[in-house]
Amino acid sequence: MRRILAVLVLGVVLAGCGPVAGQPAGGDGGSGAGGGAPVANGAVPPGSSVYFGSAYDPVTFAVADRSTKAKAGTPIVAVGKALAPVDGSDIKLQLTLNGQSKPLRAPDKMDNPSSASFFASDLSSDNLTPGTWIVSFVNSNNRVIASGFLSVAP
C-alpha cells in the first residue's frame, strides 16, 4: 500500500512540473495529435477514464479543449488512463455505437509499452457517425482499462 501511495504522490508531483528550461513544452517540440500545438493547461484524465478534446500533449497526455461532445468530421482525440500500470502490448482501442463495434486497433501512443498508464488515439480518421460512442481501451481479455462516452453531432 505504501508503494502505491508513493507512486501516486510521485505522479502528482511530476505532473505538476513545467517544461525544462530551454526546452519547449511537450518535450520534443512536436505538436499534439489532431493537428494542434503542444497543450498548455490541458486536463489529464483520472484512472479508468477517457477524456476527449481537440489535441493531446504526447509527453504529459494532457487534453486540450476537453469536451464530451464533438461534431462529425472535426478533429477529436481520446486519452485514457489506467488505474494502475498495465502491459501495453495487448491494449486496443474499442469504439462502440448502439452495440456495434468498429474493428479493434492499437492506440496511437502510450507512455510506456511495458508498463503503460496512459493511452492516446486520434479519432479523426475513424469517421465517427452521429450518436453516443463508447470509447474504451481494453486488454486482450476484453477487460476495460479506461472508458468514456463521446456524443457526436451531425
GUVEX-911301 format. One line per 2 residues: number of its first residue (from 1); their letters; for each residue x, y, z of C-alpha. Coordinates in steps of 0.5 Angstrom, whole numbers, plus 500, padded with zeros to 3 digits. Layout:
BEGIN
NUM	a	X/Y/Z ~ ...
END
This chain:
BEGIN
1	mr	500/500/500 ~ 506/505/502
3	ri	509/503/495 ~ 502/505/491
5	la	502/512/495 ~ 509/513/494
7	vl	508/512/486 ~ 501/516/486
9	vl	505/522/490 ~ 511/522/485
11	gv	506/522/479 ~ 502/528/482
13	vl	509/532/483 ~ 512/530/476
15	ag	505/532/473 ~ 505/539/476
17	cg	513/540/474 ~ 513/545/468
19	pv	518/544/462 ~ 525/544/463
21	ag	529/551/462 ~ 531/552/455
23	qp	526/546/452 ~ 519/547/449
25	ag	513/545/453 ~ 512/538/450
27	gd	519/536/451 ~ 520/534/444
29	gg	517/541/441 ~ 513/537/437
31	sg	505/538/436 ~ 500/534/440
33	ag	495/530/436 ~ 489/533/432
35	gg	494/538/429 ~ 494/542/435
37	ap	500/545/438 ~ 503/543/445
39	va	498/543/450 ~ 498/548/455
41	ng	494/548/461 ~ 491/541/459
43	av	487/536/463 ~ 489/529/465
45	pp	484/524/466 ~ 484/520/473
47	gs	485/513/473 ~ 480/509/469
49	sv	477/515/465 ~ 478/517/458
51	yf	478/525/456 ~ 476/528/449
53	gs	479/534/446 ~ 482/537/440
55	ay	489/535/441 ~ 494/532/447
57	dp	501/533/449 ~ 505/527/447
59	vt	509/528/453 ~ 504/529/459
61	fa	498/526/456 ~ 494/533/458
63	va	488/534/453 ~ 487/541/450
65	dr	479/544/450 ~ 476/538/454
67	st	469/536/452 ~ 465/530/452
69	ka	462/533/445 ~ 464/533/438
71	ka	462/535/431 ~ 463/529/426
73	gt	469/531/422 ~ 472/535/427
75	pi	479/533/430 ~ 478/529/436
77	va	483/526/441 ~ 482/521/446
79	vg	487/520/452 ~ 485/514/457
81	ka	489/513/464 ~ 489/506/467
83	la	488/505/475 ~ 495/502/475
85	pv	500/501/470 ~ 499/495/465
87	dg	502/491/460 ~ 501/496/454
89	sd	503/491/449 ~ 496/488/448
91	ik	492/494/449 ~ 487/496/444
93	lq	482/502/442 ~ 475/500/442
95	lt	470/504/439 ~ 462/502/440
97	ln	456/505/438 ~ 449/502/439
99	gq	452/495/441 ~ 456/495/434
101	sk	464/496/435 ~ 469/498/430
103	pl	475/494/429 ~ 480/494/435
105	ra	486/498/434 ~ 492/499/438
107	pd	493/506/441 ~ 497/511/437
109	km	501/513/443 ~ 502/510/450
111	dn	507/513/456 ~ 511/506/457
113	ps	509/500/453 ~ 512/495/458
115	sa	508/499/464 ~ 503/503/461
117	sf	499/508/465 ~ 497/513/459
119	fa	494/511/452 ~ 492/516/447
121	sd	489/516/440 ~ 487/521/435
123	ls	480/519/433 ~ 479/524/427
125	sd	480/518/422 ~ 475/514/425
127	nl	470/517/422 ~ 465/517/428
129	tp	458/518/426 ~ 453/522/430
131	gt	451/518/436 ~ 454/517/443
133	wi	460/513/442 ~ 463/509/448
135	vs	471/510/447 ~ 475/504/451
137	fv	482/502/452 ~ 481/494/453
139	ns	486/489/454 ~ 487/482/450
141	nn	482/479/455 ~ 477/485/454
143	rv	478/488/461 ~ 476/495/460
145	ia	482/499/463 ~ 479/506/461
147	sg	473/508/458 ~ 469/515/457
149	fl	463/517/453 ~ 463/522/447
151	sv	457/525/444 ~ 458/526/436
153	ap	453/531/433 ~ 452/532/425
END
